[in-house]
Amino acid sequence: GQTSIAVIRIPAEGTRIGSLFVNPGGPGASAVDAVAGMGAALSGSPINEHFDLVGFDPRGIGHSTPQLRCRTDAEFDQWRREPMVDDSPAGVANTEALYQQFADRCAQRMGTALLAQVGTATAARDMDTVRQLIGDEQINYLGFSYGTQIGAAYVDEFGDHVRAMVLDGAVDPGLDPIEKSVRQMAGFQLAFDDYAADCAQSPDCPLGTDTSKSVDRYRQLVAPLASRPGRTSDPRGLSYPDAITGTVNALYTPAYWKYLTSGLLGLARGGDAGDLLLLADEYWGRAPDGTYRNQQDAFNAVRCVDAPSSTDPAVWAAADQRIRDVAPFASYGEFTGYAPRDICSFWPVPATSTPAPATPAAPGQVVVVSTTHDPATPYQAGVDLARQLGASLITFEGTQHTVVFNGHECVDTAIVDYFVDRTVPPGLRCQP
């Protein structure tokens, strides 16, 4: 079988130093789209002046073909209507049947040969193929979120071909999927607490002004949606999973907190909770015409081959209890002792990689950026990845997911100096 890899290159506007490869993460996000947007946003900057901006969409993702799709648009809409909150033995069996159906559809529609050939290991090798085609002996790389995992894998296998690499919003490649999930949900709880504290400054906050009761109030607002969708101008209404997903999406950046507040106010007043549905639609990649990007299907396909997933129900029940402890805002009901296994437990092809710490990079070759209250890639993962790589660490104090070229001068100046002049920042701490 063959796959075609989509590549974009925006030539340097001035004196060229080399190529700067960019990956926005996911897994499943399009690097082609990200570079197109970055090229416009950074026009006239030292980055655009000295570097060709290069993005390639890994196998099955974005503009690469065949595009990995396991669900039709209608099937995805139906998936989002399933509450999947019943943790009785019968409820767990029903949820696992939906997971099995999803995995079976992926195998039937895409073929196991393709599913076995997506993942971080192949993405790193494909990046080196693109490097060779471009004709550069060394590349520069900027990876966000999951893109940091691709970067770490590339350093491990092709370190001699790296001039300078920045990894922002780090994923610790040494963590197993359950530990990664527990730590990530703890990060989202931290961001939720930050949101609740900010919201509580207003007397109209839907969670109230007593932050010690914010989680309880939130759960009171969203739990009824498991049996009856909330009102929205969209005929789909607001399901329980979409309320949680919309909340999680808003926690990625304070810029979205006002939409979270609006949606929760709609629930509290029995009115329109449409902003929460819009937040969920954005997260899931649903356009206003009802079509979906394939990012979420690719997300599952990549993560399921990147690490083995336990098939032992007791392991997932224990994981559910841990997640409930660290992220009570996202927990439904009480712990029953039962929980569904992960989608990856039913995946039709075995994992092609296993978690392992990153191998050390050459001195000055990598800079890691980590945000103190990053919900999706918690701060400690960046600290640990920098230690594994022997990399310099930039700490940003804030509540958001990734920060480079987001308008924060302290971070951006250090990153530009590093890419242009190879000036390695010392242990730097930046504030908004």
C-alpha positions as CSV (number, residue, x, y, z in Angstrom):
1,G,0.0,0.0,0.0
2,Q,1.0,3.6,-0.5
3,T,0.2,6.9,1.3
4,S,0.7,10.4,0.0
5,I,2.2,12.9,2.5
6,A,1.0,16.5,2.2
7,V,3.8,19.1,2.6
8,I,3.7,22.9,2.7
9,R,6.8,25.2,2.4
10,I,6.7,28.9,2.8
11,P,10.1,30.3,1.6
12,A,12.2,32.6,3.8
13,E,11.6,36.2,3.1
14,G,15.3,37.2,3.6
15,T,18.6,35.6,4.3
16,R,17.8,32.0,4.7
17,I,19.3,30.0,7.6
18,G,17.4,26.8,6.9
19,S,14.0,25.1,7.3
20,L,11.8,25.3,10.4
21,F,9.5,22.3,10.6
22,V,6.4,22.8,12.6
23,N,3.9,20.3,14.1
24,P,0.8,21.6,16.0
25,G,0.1,18.4,17.9
26,G,-3.0,16.4,18.4
27,P,-2.2,13.7,17.3
28,G,-4.3,14.4,14.3
29,A,-3.9,18.2,13.8
30,S,-2.9,19.4,10.3
31,A,0.7,20.8,10.2
32,V,-0.1,22.1,6.7
33,D,-2.9,24.2,8.0
34,A,-0.9,25.3,11.0
35,V,2.1,26.5,8.9
36,A,-0.3,28.3,6.5
37,G,-1.6,30.3,9.5
38,M,1.8,30.8,11.1
39,G,3.2,32.1,7.8
40,A,0.6,34.8,7.8
41,A,0.8,35.6,11.5
42,L,4.7,35.8,11.5
43,S,5.1,37.7,8.2
44,G,7.9,40.2,8.6
45,S,9.3,38.5,11.8
46,P,12.9,37.2,12.1
47,I,11.4,33.7,11.9
48,N,9.9,34.3,8.4
49,E,12.9,36.3,7.3
50,H,15.5,33.5,8.0
51,F,13.6,30.2,7.8
52,D,11.5,28.3,5.3
53,L,8.4,27.3,7.2
54,V,7.7,23.6,6.6
55,G,4.8,21.5,7.7
56,F,3.8,17.9,6.7
57,D,0.7,16.0,7.6
58,P,1.6,12.6,9.0
59,R,0.0,9.5,7.5
60,G,-3.7,9.6,7.4
61,I,-3.9,13.1,8.9
62,G,-5.1,16.4,7.4
63,H,-4.3,16.7,3.7
64,S,-2.4,13.5,3.5
65,T,-4.2,10.6,1.7
66,P,-5.8,8.2,2.3
67,Q,-7.4,10.3,5.0
68,L,-8.1,8.3,8.1
69,R,-11.8,8.2,8.8
70,C,-13.6,5.7,11.0
71,R,-17.0,7.4,11.2
72,T,-19.4,9.2,8.9
73,D,-20.6,12.6,10.0
74,A,-23.9,11.1,11.1
75,E,-22.2,8.4,13.1
76,F,-20.1,11.0,14.8
77,D,-23.2,13.0,15.8
78,Q,-24.7,9.8,17.2
79,W,-21.5,9.1,19.1
80,R,-21.8,12.4,20.8
81,R,-25.4,11.7,21.9
82,E,-24.4,8.6,23.9
83,P,-24.1,9.5,27.6
84,M,-21.7,6.7,28.4
85,V,-21.9,7.4,32.1
86,D,-23.6,4.3,33.4
87,D,-20.9,2.4,35.3
88,S,-23.0,-0.6,36.3
89,P,-21.8,-3.8,34.8
90,A,-24.6,-3.5,32.1
91,G,-23.7,0.1,31.4
92,V,-20.0,-0.7,31.1
93,A,-20.8,-3.5,28.7
94,N,-22.8,-1.0,26.5
95,T,-20.0,1.5,26.4
96,E,-17.5,-1.1,25.6
97,A,-19.7,-2.3,22.7
98,L,-19.6,1.2,21.3
99,Y,-15.8,1.2,21.6
100,Q,-15.7,-2.2,19.8
101,Q,-18.0,-0.9,17.1
102,F,-15.7,2.1,16.6
103,A,-12.6,-0.1,16.3
104,D,-14.3,-2.5,13.9
105,R,-15.4,0.4,11.7
106,C,-11.8,1.7,11.6
107,A,-10.5,-1.8,10.5
108,Q,-13.3,-2.2,7.9
109,R,-13.0,1.2,6.4
110,M,-9.3,1.9,6.5
111,G,-7.8,-1.6,6.6
112,T,-5.4,-2.9,9.3
113,A,-2.4,-2.4,7.0
114,L,-2.8,1.4,7.2
115,L,-3.8,1.4,10.9
116,A,-0.5,-0.4,11.7
117,Q,1.5,2.2,9.8
118,V,0.4,5.4,11.6
119,G,2.0,6.5,14.8
120,T,4.9,8.6,16.1
121,A,7.6,6.3,14.9
122,T,6.5,6.5,11.3
123,A,5.9,10.3,11.6
124,A,9.5,10.8,12.7
125,R,10.8,8.7,9.8
126,D,8.6,10.5,7.4
127,M,9.9,13.9,8.7
128,D,13.4,12.8,7.8
129,T,12.3,11.8,4.3
130,V,10.8,15.3,3.8
131,R,14.1,16.7,5.1
132,Q,16.0,14.7,2.5
133,L,13.7,15.8,-0.3
134,I,14.1,19.5,0.7
135,G,17.8,19.0,0.6
136,D,18.8,20.2,4.1
137,E,21.5,18.4,6.1
138,Q,19.9,19.7,9.3
139,I,16.5,21.0,10.2
140,N,15.0,23.2,12.9
141,Y,11.9,22.0,14.6
142,L,9.0,23.6,16.6
143,G,6.7,21.1,18.1
144,F,3.6,21.9,20.1
145,S,1.8,19.4,22.5
146,Y,1.9,16.0,20.9
147,G,4.3,17.5,18.4
148,T,6.9,17.4,21.2
149,Q,6.6,13.6,21.1
150,I,7.4,13.6,17.4
151,G,10.4,15.9,18.1
152,A,11.7,13.6,20.9
153,A,11.4,10.6,18.6
154,Y,13.2,12.4,15.8
155,V,16.1,13.4,18.1
156,D,16.4,9.8,19.2
157,E,16.7,8.4,15.7
158,F,18.0,11.3,13.6
159,G,19.7,13.6,16.2
160,D,22.6,14.4,13.8
161,H,20.1,16.1,11.5
162,V,18.8,18.6,14.2
163,R,20.2,22.1,14.3
164,A,17.8,23.6,16.9
165,M,14.6,22.2,18.4
166,V,11.9,23.8,20.6
167,L,9.3,21.6,22.3
168,D,6.4,23.5,23.8
169,G,3.7,21.8,25.9
170,A,5.7,18.7,26.5
171,V,4.5,15.1,26.5
172,D,6.6,12.8,28.6
173,P,7.3,9.8,26.3
174,G,8.1,7.6,29.3
175,L,4.6,7.6,30.8
176,D,2.2,4.8,30.1
177,P,-1.2,5.8,28.8
178,I,-3.0,5.5,32.2
179,E,-0.4,7.6,34.1
180,K,-0.5,10.1,31.3
181,S,-4.3,10.3,31.5
182,V,-4.3,10.7,35.3
183,R,-1.8,13.5,35.2
184,Q,-3.6,15.2,32.3
185,M,-6.9,15.2,34.1
186,A,-5.2,16.6,37.2
187,G,-4.0,19.4,35.0
188,F,-7.6,20.1,33.7
189,Q,-8.8,20.2,37.3
190,L,-6.1,22.8,38.1
191,A,-7.3,24.9,35.1
192,F,-10.9,24.4,36.2
193,D,-10.1,25.7,39.6
194,D,-8.4,28.8,38.0
195,Y,-11.5,29.4,35.9
196,A,-13.8,29.0,38.9
197,A,-11.7,31.5,40.9
198,D,-11.9,34.0,38.1
199,C,-15.6,33.4,37.6
200,A,-16.3,33.8,41.4
201,Q,-15.2,37.5,41.2
202,S,-18.5,38.2,39.5
203,P,-21.8,38.0,41.4
204,D,-23.4,36.4,38.3
205,C,-21.0,33.5,38.2
206,P,-23.0,30.3,37.4
207,L,-20.8,28.4,39.8
208,G,-21.4,30.9,42.6
209,T,-18.9,33.0,44.5
210,D,-17.7,30.3,47.0
211,T,-14.9,28.4,45.2
212,S,-15.1,25.6,47.7
213,K,-18.4,24.7,46.1
214,S,-17.5,25.3,42.5
215,V,-17.1,21.6,41.6
216,D,-20.4,20.6,43.3
217,R,-22.3,23.4,41.6
218,Y,-20.8,22.5,38.2
219,R,-21.8,18.9,38.5
220,Q,-25.3,19.9,39.6
221,L,-25.6,21.9,36.3
222,V,-24.3,19.2,33.9
223,A,-25.3,15.9,35.5
224,P,-29.0,16.2,34.4
225,L,-27.9,16.3,30.8
226,A,-27.1,12.6,30.9
227,S,-30.9,11.9,30.8
228,R,-32.2,15.0,29.1
229,P,-30.2,17.3,26.7
230,G,-30.0,21.0,27.4
231,R,-31.7,23.6,25.4
232,T,-29.8,25.1,22.4
233,S,-30.9,26.9,19.2
234,D,-29.3,23.9,17.4
235,P,-31.9,21.0,17.3
236,R,-29.2,18.6,18.6
237,G,-29.4,20.1,22.1
238,L,-26.5,19.8,24.6
239,S,-25.6,16.3,25.6
240,Y,-23.7,15.4,28.8
241,P,-20.6,14.4,26.9
242,D,-20.7,17.7,24.9
243,A,-21.0,19.7,28.1
244,I,-17.9,18.1,29.5
245,T,-16.0,18.4,26.2
246,G,-17.0,22.0,25.8
247,T,-15.8,22.7,29.3
248,V,-12.5,21.0,28.6
249,N,-12.0,23.0,25.4
250,A,-12.6,26.2,27.3
251,L,-10.0,25.3,29.8
252,Y,-7.2,25.3,27.2
253,T,-7.2,29.1,27.2
254,P,-8.6,32.0,29.3
255,A,-9.8,33.5,26.1
256,Y,-12.6,30.9,26.0
257,W,-13.7,31.3,29.7
258,K,-16.4,33.8,28.8
259,Y,-18.0,31.2,26.5
260,L,-17.9,28.6,29.2
261,T,-19.6,31.1,31.6
262,S,-22.3,31.9,29.0
263,G,-23.0,28.2,28.4
264,L,-23.2,27.4,32.1
265,L,-25.4,30.4,32.7
266,G,-27.8,29.0,30.1
267,L,-28.0,25.8,32.0
268,A,-28.4,27.5,35.3
269,R,-31.3,29.7,34.0
270,G,-33.0,27.0,31.9
271,G,-32.1,29.0,28.8
272,D,-29.8,28.5,25.8
273,A,-26.6,26.6,26.5
274,G,-25.5,26.9,22.9
275,D,-22.0,28.3,23.7
276,L,-21.1,25.0,25.3
277,L,-22.2,23.1,22.2
278,L,-20.1,25.5,20.0
279,L,-17.1,24.8,22.2
280,A,-17.7,21.1,21.9
281,D,-18.1,21.4,18.1
282,E,-14.8,23.2,17.8
283,Y,-13.0,20.5,19.9
284,W,-14.5,17.7,17.8
285,G,-13.8,19.5,14.5
286,R,-17.5,19.9,13.4
287,A,-18.1,22.6,10.9
288,P,-21.4,24.6,10.8
289,D,-22.6,22.4,7.8
290,G,-22.3,19.3,10.0
291,T,-19.1,17.9,8.4
292,Y,-16.2,16.8,10.6
293,R,-12.5,17.0,10.2
294,N,-10.8,13.6,10.7
295,Q,-8.7,14.8,13.6
296,Q,-10.4,12.7,16.3
297,D,-10.4,9.5,14.4
298,A,-6.7,10.0,13.7
299,F,-6.1,10.9,17.3
300,N,-7.3,7.5,18.4
301,A,-5.5,5.6,15.6
302,V,-2.2,7.2,16.5
303,R,-2.4,6.8,20.3
304,C,-3.5,3.2,20.1
305,V,-0.4,2.1,18.1
306,D,1.9,4.3,20.2
307,A,1.5,2.3,23.4
308,P,0.0,-1.0,24.5
309,S,-3.3,-0.8,26.3
310,S,-4.3,-3.1,29.1
311,T,-7.3,-5.4,28.5
312,D,-7.8,-6.1,32.2
313,P,-11.1,-4.5,33.4
314,A,-9.7,-4.2,37.0
315,V,-6.8,-2.0,35.7
316,W,-9.3,0.5,34.1
317,A,-11.6,0.5,37.2
318,A,-8.6,1.4,39.3
319,A,-7.7,4.1,36.8
320,D,-11.2,5.5,36.9
321,Q,-11.0,5.8,40.7
322,R,-7.7,7.7,40.4
323,I,-9.1,10.1,37.7
324,R,-12.2,10.7,39.9
325,D,-9.9,11.7,42.8
326,V,-7.8,14.1,40.7
327,A,-10.5,15.6,38.5
328,P,-13.8,15.6,40.4
329,F,-15.3,18.3,38.1
330,A,-15.4,15.8,35.2
331,S,-16.7,12.8,37.2
332,Y,-20.3,11.6,36.9
333,G,-22.0,10.0,39.9
334,E,-20.1,7.9,42.4
335,F,-17.4,5.2,41.9
336,T,-19.0,1.8,41.4
337,G,-16.0,-0.4,41.1
338,Y,-16.6,-0.8,37.4
339,A,-15.4,1.3,34.4
340,P,-15.1,0.7,30.7
341,R,-11.8,-0.2,29.2
342,D,-10.2,2.3,26.8
343,I,-10.9,2.3,23.0
344,C,-7.3,1.1,22.5
345,S,-8.1,-2.1,24.5
346,F,-10.2,-3.1,21.5
347,W,-7.9,-1.9,18.7
348,P,-7.6,-4.2,15.7
349,V,-3.8,-3.9,15.4
350,P,-1.1,-4.2,18.1
351,A,0.9,-1.3,19.4
352,T,4.1,-0.6,17.4
353,S,5.8,1.4,20.1
354,T,6.2,1.2,23.9
355,P,6.7,4.2,26.3
356,A,10.3,5.0,27.0
357,P,12.1,8.1,28.3
358,A,13.6,10.4,25.7
359,T,17.3,9.8,25.0
360,P,19.6,12.7,25.7
361,A,20.2,15.3,23.0
362,A,23.4,17.1,22.1
363,P,24.2,20.1,24.3
364,G,22.1,23.1,23.3
365,Q,20.2,21.1,20.7
366,V,16.8,21.3,22.4
367,V,14.8,23.9,24.4
368,V,11.7,22.8,26.3
369,V,8.9,25.3,27.1
370,S,6.4,24.4,29.8
371,T,3.5,26.3,31.3
372,T,2.8,26.1,35.1
373,H,-1.0,25.5,34.8
374,D,-1.1,23.9,31.3
375,P,-4.2,21.6,31.5
376,A,-3.4,19.2,28.6
377,T,0.3,18.8,29.0
378,P,1.0,19.5,32.7
379,Y,4.0,21.4,33.8
380,Q,5.9,18.5,35.3
381,A,6.0,16.7,32.0
382,G,8.0,19.6,30.6
383,V,10.4,19.5,33.6
384,D,10.8,15.7,33.1
385,L,11.3,15.9,29.4
386,A,13.9,18.7,29.7
387,R,15.8,16.5,32.2
388,Q,15.6,13.4,30.0
389,L,16.9,15.4,27.0
390,G,19.4,17.5,28.9
391,A,17.6,20.5,27.5
392,S,17.2,24.0,28.7
393,L,13.8,24.8,30.2
394,I,11.7,27.9,29.8
395,T,8.9,28.1,32.4
396,F,5.8,30.2,31.6
397,E,3.5,31.1,34.5
398,G,0.0,30.9,33.3
399,T,-3.1,28.8,32.6
400,Q,-3.1,27.9,28.9
401,H,-2.0,25.2,26.6
402,T,1.3,26.1,24.8
403,V,2.7,29.6,24.6
404,V,5.4,30.1,21.9
405,F,4.5,32.8,19.4
406,N,1.4,33.6,21.4
407,G,2.4,37.2,22.0
408,H,4.4,36.9,25.2
409,E,7.6,38.8,24.7
410,C,9.7,37.1,27.3
411,V,9.1,33.7,25.7
412,D,9.1,34.8,22.1
413,T,12.3,36.8,22.3
414,A,14.2,33.9,23.8
415,I,12.8,31.5,21.1
416,V,13.7,33.8,18.2
417,D,17.2,34.3,19.6
418,Y,17.6,30.6,19.9
419,F,16.5,29.7,16.4
420,V,18.3,32.5,14.7
421,D,21.6,32.7,16.7
422,R,21.5,29.4,18.6
423,T,21.6,31.4,21.8
424,V,20.5,28.8,24.3
425,P,18.4,30.5,27.1
426,P,19.4,29.7,30.6
427,G,16.7,28.4,33.0
428,L,14.2,31.2,32.2
429,R,11.0,32.0,34.0
430,C,8.4,34.2,32.2
431,Q,5.2,35.8,33.3
432,P,2.2,37.1,31.3
